[in-house]
Amino acid sequence: MRRHVVLAVALIGVLVASQVYGQKIADDQSRRQAMQLYRTGQEFMSSEQFDKAAEAFMAAIDKDPLLTVAHYQLGQAYMNLKRPASALQAYKGCVGAMETLHQLEQSNKFDVDKQRQETIRELRTELSSTSVTAKMDPLKRTVLEQRIHELEQERTTIGGPFRPPAFVLLAIGSAHFRNGDRDSAEEQWRAAVETDPKLGEAHNNLAVVYMQKGQKGDAQNAVKLAEKAGFKVNPQLKADIQKLN
């Protein structure tokens, strides 16, 4: 049964990729409609109406398949709905959209850069508007700030190979872990810390995996790296690691 489930998920992944790769930049009207649907999805996320948020993000993606933030937030909505397999495909769609934009930039720099700047403005608006209400989760703030920074840095990496950003690798790992695939989760979290050694949550998650596998030394080292990056590690996790032989 497990093999059939994995095969089904893999086939869904191929379908998601086929829907993203080969896409073109959306026209201005479709882009505006997509951004409005994205904002609606964010409002539903804020009110914890995750099913409606997922619908809004899917509608946004339908209007603009390369709207990376909508793919990512769709994954977040599915994670909150406890649907990790669906979240995994949404995150893969995010990576696919990012890679397609990276490829398109080689021949269509103006339009890709325009889309990037619009996304940066949207993320900055979300960051500032939520800051006013002082309700933003610190981790969400970190992810938003990191995504803005990475978008701004992308302009200087044209021509280089595409590399998925660390925060998406972190999310993919979390979806694998919730889906019961610890080995794939570890692989993605390792890739995340290789991309960004300061991503404390990924080090923390690796510590959990190492603890479950009985790798005390690796778990302790991962905890040290998480705390060095400023992540607050749960004292119970450190206690459980200490109990290992």
N, C-alpha and C positions, 0 to 999 in steps of 0.2 A: 504493500500500500504506500509506504514511504517513497519508493522509487517512482510510483505513478504521480504522487503529489509533486515531487521535485521536477519531473518531466513536464507536468502541466505548468508549473511556475516558469520553467525555462522557456516554454513555448510562448507564454504571455510576454516574457521579456523580449523575445524576438519580434513579437507584434508591436510592442511599445517602441522598440528601436526602429522598426520599419516606418512607423508613423512620424518619427522625429527626423531621422537622417534623410537628407535630400530635400528638406523643407527650405523655403525661401523666406526672406524677411517679409513680415506682414505689412500690408498697406496701412496708411495712417489711420483710416477709419477703423479697421479691424484692430489695430493696436490700441486705439483709444477705448474701444468697447472691451477689449481684453483687460486693460488696466482698471476699468470701472468694475468689471466682474471680480477682479482680484481684490479690489478694495472692499467689495461686498463680502467676499470670502473672509477677509481679515476681520471685518466687523462680527461675522458669525463666530470666528475663532475666539474673539475677545469675550463673547457672551457664552462660550462653550457649547455652541450649537454645531458640533463637528460634522454631523451628517449634511447639514445645509452648507457648511463651509466647503466640504468636499465637492458638492454639486456646483457651487460657484467657481471653484478653482478648475474643475473639469470644463466648465463652460468657457472660462478664460483661455484655457489651453486649446479648445476647439477654435477660438477666434485667432489665437496666436500660438501655434505649437512650439515656438522658440522662446516663450515667456518663462524663463528658467525659474523665477521666484514662484510662479504658480505651480510648477511641477514640485518644487521643494515643499511648499506649504500644503499641497495635496498629500504628500507623504506624511507631514506632521498631523494633518487631520485624521488620516487613516491610523496612525500610531495611537492617537487619542481614542479612536473608535475600537482599539484592540484588534486591528486587522493588519498585522505586520507583513503578510505576503503582498497585500495590495500596496502598502507603504513602500515596500522594497521596489516594486515596479514603478511607482511614482518617482522615487529617488533615482532609479536608473533612467527614467525619462528626463530627469533634470540633467544628469551627466550627458545624455545623448544630445539634449538641446545645447548645452554648453560646448560640446565638441563640434557640433554643426556650426555654431556661431564662430568658433575659432577657425574653422575651415573657410567659412564665408568671408571672414575678414581679410583673407589673403587677396581676394578679388573685389570685395565690396566694402572697403574700409569705412566709407562715409556712413552708410546705412547702419552697419553694425555698431559703430561708435555712437551714432544717434540713439540707437536702442539701448546701449549701455548707459548713456547719460540719463535717459528717461528712467531706467531702473534705479540708478543711483539716487535720483531725486525722489523716487517713490520710497525707497528704503530710508532716506534721510527724513522724509516727512513722517513715516511711521515711527522712527526713532524719536523725533522731537515731540510729536503729538502724544506719544505714550509717556514720555518723560514728564510732561506737564501733570499727568494724573498720578505719577509716581507708583504705577502698578506693574511696571515691566519686570519680569523675572530677570535676574542678573545674567543667567545663561543665555536667555534670548537676546539681551542687550549685546552680549559678547559676540553672538553669532551675527547679528545685524551689523555691528561695527566691523567685524572681520570680513563679511561679504562686501561691504562698501569699499574697504581697503583693497580687497582682491580685485574688484571691478576697476578701481582706479589704477591698479598696477598692471592690469591686463594690457593696457595701451603700450606698455614698454616691452612686451614679450611677443610681439607679432613676429611670426616666422619660426618661433620655437615649437617644440612638440607640445601637444595638449596633455595637461595633467589635471585630473579631477581635484577640486579644492578639498582641503582637509575636512571642512565641516560637513560636506556631503558624504565623504568616506565614513566619517563618524556616524552619520545618520544611517547609512547603508549597513554598517556593522550592527547598530542597535536593532534594526529591523531583522537582520539575520538572527541575532541573539534571541529576540522575542519569538522568532519563528522556530526556535529550537535547534538552530544550526550554529553551535558554538565555534566550530573550526572556521567557518566562513566569517563569523563576527570577528574572531581574533585576527584573521588575515586583513580585514578592512581596517581595523583599529591600528594594526601595525603600519599599514600604508598611510593612515592619517597622521601618525606621529612622525613618520619619515618625511611627510610633506610639511608638517608644522610641529616641531618638537615641543612647542609651548602650549599645545592643545591639552590642557590638564584633564579634561573629562575623558579623553581617549586613553591616557595613561591610567586613570582611575578604573576605567572599564577593563583594561588589560590586567590590572591587578586582581579584579574579580575573577577573570578567566584563569589566571595563574593559580589563584587560591583554590578554585574548584578542581584544578588539575594536580594540586598538591605540590606546586613549584614554589616553595616558600621564598627562596632567594630572588627569583624573578618577580614575585608578587611584592616583596618588600622594596625592591628597586623601582618598580612601577609606582608604588605609593610615594616614594621620595620624589620622583619626577613630577607626579601630579601636584604635590604640595609645592614644589619648587616653581611650578607654573602658576601657582596661586589658587589651585582648586582645593576646596575644603573636603577632605576625605572623611567618610563616616568612621567614627571611632570604633564601631562594631566590626567594620571590615578589617581594620588594623588588628583588633583583638583576635578575630578569627584566623588571620594570617599568622599571628604570633603563636597560636595553638598548634600549628602544623609541625610535624616532626622534621 
